[in-house]
């Protein structure tokens, strides 16, 4: 999948000629009846369980505000994957459904009989249901549930297991992006992949960095444990302690140079034939660092939605987003995070394979600014995205003895 980077001239020609599409507001034609049903898979066994619950709550709340005539699809089931026992409980949707009922199901679901995920997937496949995957983090967007869905033949928003695994692995994704684009178009911060047996080498690397460093898990989401250290030499003990804590939850960690400047996020939708760019979000914090506390505490971050049409630098940023998204087999939607340094250089940070759909999270803000609700998003995905089809892996051949 990783190829040699194109020349700067080739890349800039691509970026100059790229046709940047804006998302057209999705509207259900008057008098049109609901033609398809969707079911939701939510919860999960990762530390991002609560984000998944919040994403579904926002979706169902938005859905319930619409009259039946305005709803572009019907909701069939909600499948809750419990982080307590790893079993799935089915919550049926009905005309009088309420958010209070959803919350009661989630709170009391452990007392209800559950089934394993493979058995649930087999049942879903036999009913030919379309599943919107809202599982975040480990096993939700790292290729785990995508592989199981592919083996079960499920229809829905799971996508390619290999691409999910690639994007969840921050080090691998950065390596891919750096091979795709030359450094005078986009850069990747100096990064060291840290394993438990390589902490001493990582500390030496941190001390060699001119400026601040960031320590974070390689494959966890929600910026869990992500910490900036202004003085790596004086912070050696704290860095070692943080790495020790990360290794309880992730096999590897990242130690990365911090790029002074501003942080930006670019969202996009992926149809069967094109990448549709959403507005850019500029992320502003008091410490100029977007960590876990800033993401999940009220009042610590300002996310400003920007118009990139008349801004050359933001135009470059969105074109780079389009180039990356077009170069891997993404499905449905994604979000890419960057920093733009004080000297206006663009630095890639990471890709979010399944952006959170909580009411106040970045991706829904991009959607709202562009005139699309989360309900319209789901309808758009079901109508425009292609389905992942698992290739045949069996090739018959003879083995000479």
N, C-alpha and C positions, 0 to 999 in steps of 0.2 A: 504493500500500500504506500510506503514511503518512497518518494522519488527524489531525484536530484533537483535542487532549486532552479527555477527559471532565472534567466538573466534579468537584470534590473530593467533593461529596455523592454523585454517581453512583458514583464509584469506591469510596467507603467502603461504600455499600450493596452493591456487588458483592462486596467483600472480606468483609463480614459474612455474606452469604448463601451464599458459595461452599461447596460441598461438598468438603471435603478428603478425598481417597481415599488410603488406605494400600495399599501393594502386598501382595497376598496371596501367601503362599509357594507357589511353583509346585511341584507334585508330579505326576510321571507316574503315572497309575493302575497298580496292579499288574496284570501280565498284558498290558498294552498294548504292542503292537509298534511299532517305529519306522515312522512313516508318511511321512516326507519326508527329503530329503537337502539338505545345504547345502554350499557351497564358499566359500572365503575368498580375498579379494584383499588382499594385504599388501605391505609394502615401501615402494615409492614413490620419488619423485625430490626430496622435500623434505628439509629439515634434521631433520625428525621421523621419519626412516626407522627409527632404532633403537627409537623408541617403538612403531612399528607391529610390528616384529619381536617386541618384548617382549609386546605385546598378544596376538599370535597364540600365542606360546609359552605364555603363561598359560592361554589357552583350550584348547589341545591338551593341555597337562599335566593340566588339570582333567578333560578328556574321557577321557583314558587311565586315570584313577583309577576310573572307573565301569565296572561290568560291562556287557556288551553288553545285558543285559536292562534296565539302568537308564538307558541312553542314550536321550534323547527324540528324537534325530534321528541320521542317519548322516552322516558326512563323506565327500564325494566327491573334491574336489580342493582344492589350495591353489595359488593363482596368485601367483607372486612377481614383482613389478615391480622390476627392478633399477635402482638409482640410478646404476650405472656406465654402462650403455648404453641405458637406457629400454626394454628388451625384457622380455617376460614369459616365464617358464619355469614349466611345470606340474609340481607335485609331487603325484603320486597318493597317496591314503590307502589303507592296507590293514590287515588285522586285526593284523599284528605290528608296526605302525608304532611308532617310538620318538622321543623328543625328540632323541636323538643323531642320528637320521637326518634330522630337520628341520634341525638345526644344520649338518650336513654338506652338505645340499642348498643352504642359504643361502650357505655359505662357498665352495662349488665351482660354484655355479650359472652363473657366467660362462663356464665351459667347455662348457656344454650349449647346444644350439641354442635360440634364442628367437624369439618372434614379436612384432610390434607390438601395442600395446594394441587398436587398432580391429579387427585380424584376430582377436585373442583374443576380443574381445567378440562378434564375429559367430559364432564357434564356440560360445561359451557360450550364446548366444541360440538357436542351432539345437539345442542339447541340452536347452534349457528348464531350465537350472540356476538355483538360488536363491543369490545372492551376498551374503555379509556383507562389506561394505566396511570394511576396517581401515586404509585409507590416511589418514594424518594430514597436516595442514598444507597447503602449497601443492599444488594439483592433487588433493588428497585430500578436502578438505572446503571448498573455496572455490568450488565450482560447476563446476570443470573436468571432473573425472571424472564428475560427476553429469550434465552435458550430454551427454557421450559415451555414458553408459549409457542416457540417455533416447532418444537418436537410434538406439541399437542395439536398443532395446526390451527391455532386461534387467530381470529380476525380482530384487529384493533390497532392501537397506537404503540405497540411494543417496539417495532423497528428491528434493526440488524443487531444481533448480539455482539458481533465483533466491534462494531462502531460504538456501541454503548460501553463496552469494556475499554476501548481506546480513550474515549472522552472522559471517563471517570478517573483514569490514571493520568494525573496532571503532568507527571514527568514524561510519559509516553506521548501525550498530546502535544506538549511543548516541543518535543523532538520532531514530531511530524510537521508541525507548523514551521519550525525553523528550516526544515528540508524543503518546504513548499515555496517559501518567499525569501529572497535575499535580504541581508541585514540592513541595506540602505532603504528598503521599503518598510520593513517591520522587524523589530528585534525581540529577542527573548532574554529575560534576565539570567545572569549567571546563576546556575542552580546545581546543587549537589543532592543526589539521591542518597538517603541515609538509611542504613540497616542497623540493627542492634549491635552488630560486631564492628561497625564502622564509625562509631560516635567520635572517637579520638580524631580520626581523619577529618570528620565534619567540623569539629571544633577548630582545627587548624585552618580549614577553609574559611570559616566565619571570621577568624581573626585577620585573614588576609584581605577581606573585603573592605574597600574604602567607603565607609559609611554604615548605615543601618542594615540589618538583615531581618528576614522574616522566616520564622519556623512554623511549619504547618504539616498536617498529615498529607500523604500523597493521594489517598483515595476516599477520604471522608468529605461530605458536603457541609453546607451551612457555615463554612469558615470555622468549624469546630477546632479549638486549640490554636488557631492562627494567632501568632503573637509577633509583634515587631520589637526588636531589641536595638536601641539606639547606639549602644556601646558593646559590641560583641565580646571584647576582651574582658571588660568588667562584669559581663553577664554570663560568664562561662558556666557557673554552677546552675543558674536559672535555666540556661539552654539545655544542659544535661538533664535536669529534672523534668523539663517539658518533653524532651524526646522520650524519656522513660515512660511518661504518662501516655504519650501518643502510641507507643508500641503495645500498649494494652489493647488497643482498638484497631490498629493498622499495622501491616507488616513493614511498611516503609514510611519515612517522613521526608520532607523537603526542607533544605536550608537554602535560602534564596536571597540574592541582593535586593534591597529595597530601592525602587526607582522613584526619586522625588518628582512630584508633578501632581496630576489629577487623574482620578479613576473614572472610567466610562464603561457603560454596558450597552451592547448592541443586540437586539432581539431580531429574530427572523422566523418566518413561516416557510415550510418547504412543501411545495406542491409536487405533483407528478412530473412537472416539466420546468419548474422555475423556483428561485429563491426570492421570497418577498420580504423586503426589509422593513422593519418597524422603526419608529423614532428612537433616537439615541438618548440614553439617560446619563447625566453627569451626577456622580455620587460625591457629596460633600460632607465631610466630618470634621470635627474640631481638631483631631489628631492627624488628619489627612491619611487615615488608614481605615479600611473597611473590614473590620474583624467580626467575630461572632457576637460580641456584645453590641456593637453598632447595628448589626443586622436585626437583633432580636430584642432591643430595648427601645422604648419610646423616646423620641426627642433627640437621639444622638446622631441622626443622619438626615440629610436633605437630598432628595432625589429629584433633580430638575430635568424635565423632558425638553429636548432641544430640537430645533429644526435644522437639519443638516444641508438643506438644498443650497443655501447661500453662504455656506462656510466650507472653504476648501479643505481645511484640515479634517473636519468631520466627514466631508465627502470621501476623503481618503480612507478614513476609518470604516465607513460603511462598505466601501468597495472591497476593502481587505476582508471584512466579515463575509461578504458575498463570495469572495474567492475561496476562503476556507470552507464555508458551508457547501460550496459547489464541488469541492474536491474530495469529500468523504460521503459515504452513503447514508446521510442523515434522513430522517423521516419526521414529518409533522411540525416540529418547532425546536428551537434551540436559542441559547443566549450566550454571547461571548463577552468576556471581560478583558479590558485593556487598561493600561496607563499611558497617558501622554505626558512626556517629560517636559521640563521647563524649556528645553531647546526644541520642542515640538516634534520629537521623535515618538513613534508609536511602538508600544511594548505589549506583547501578548501575555495574558495571565492564565486564562483557563476557559473551558467550554462547559456550560451547564446543559446537559442532555435533556433533562425534564425540568424546565423552570417551574418554580413554585407558583401556584395560582391562588394564593391567599389574597384576601381583599386588598391589603396594603403593600403587597410585594411588588418588585420592580416590573415584572412582565405584565401583569394586569394594568399597571399604570401606562406602560407603552401601548397596550391595546386600547385603553380608554382614550388616550390622546389621539389615537388613530381612528377612533370611531368604531371600535369593536368591543363587544362584551365577551365574557368567558363563554357564554352560551353560544354566541355567534362563532367564537373560536372553535368550539367542539363541532359545530355544524360545518364550518369551513374545512376542518381537518377530515371529517368523514366524507365530505363531498370532493375534496381536491387532492388529498394525499394518496399516494400509491400504497399498496399493501406489500409488506415484506413477504417474499416467497423463498422458503428454504430450498436451496439447490439440492439436486440429487447427489448423494455422496457415494453411492455404490456403483463402482465400475468393475465389471467382471473381466478378469484376466487369468491367464494360466501361469502357474508357477512350475518351472522346470525342475525336476528332481535330479 
